[in-house]
Amino acid sequence: MKVAKTIIFKPVKMRFYTSLLIILFFPFLVYSQTTPQEWYDKGVKLKGEKNPGDAINALKEAVKLRSDYKEAWYEMGWCQNDIKDYPGAINSLKKARALWTGIPKVHFELGYAFEKTNRIDSAINQYNQTLQLNNTYSLAYKQLGYIYYNKSDHQTALANFLKYEEVAKNPINDYLYWYRKGYMQNALKQYDPAKISLNKSLEFKTDYANTYLELGFACKNLKQDDDAIAWYMKAMDLDPKSHVPLNGIAEVYRDNKKDINEAMNWYKKTLMINPDERKANYGIGFCNNSLGNYAEAVSFLQKAIEKEPTYTAAYVELGYSQYKTGDNTGALESFNKALTLNPKNENARYYATLVYIVQNNKTMAQKMVDELKALNSKHVATLQEKVNSL
């Protein structure tokens, strides 16, 4: 019988074969880079291959070997922004800025990192420095526009958006950009331009409900009632649980069509979704007052105020309900609260004057008339005649 030989591999040979396997199957673990330039080139290549994580590692090796490698610090900051490591980006880009003065893209990327970490003043400063160095750097205008959009400074935001469009080299295919532009134009009562921007947004995304809501709002204010209702209906199709398009349709019937009963029907649909919704409660209170149902209006208006204690129009409308139901003390409290919130409110003064006339309080009635006169109110002549008769 032959005895099987036991084959023993020497450790040296095993290490050789293991190394060979690593080289064959995992070549990326074997680095050939030895100089800062080689590490930098590898990082840029990985960035171009949309591999920012590995690019950062390579660029770190570059700056480890050469700490003043400004291009590497910039590229690393860019990649850190890309993976949302904004604190890391700020650190890298500050180093790049110190070494590489007068380069617009460095200031822009640093501004972007500041913006994403909510250091807004620093972001604005860096974007403005970008534009001082290159006034056609389109993305700086875009980001400034977004910052002022979030600040509700619509005039400044739109000015930056217009500059962005003027200098952008490629078509702007961002639905959110066009939506935000249309939203701000609506806020500034630029309803026709808003329609253009919002329809542009729909070219790139057709299932964003807010775009349809803003189109409904623009058309409602342009008295394009059927179009407004159609846009609101599209928003409802996308988000059946939202009360906002219901309120929008109600306002078309209330303000434009003067169909108070139909407006109430739509407000009631909102309250079926959310009984505490402030605008629907205010709307039903307003409609009840318009129909002469003053006592019924009170609870809805009180609910609107409960949900928004600074709701000036609701205080005025509540005061009117109280005045019409003989609660003059309550009415004056409501009107005075409205005037505290908005010292230039004409309606609160007008109805407060009527209450003072009923109370035969000529001094306070005259005070209200004088204040209305300072506001150039059209009601002054009529009210003054009534005050004079006291």
Disulfide bonds with the S-S distance in Angstrom:
none
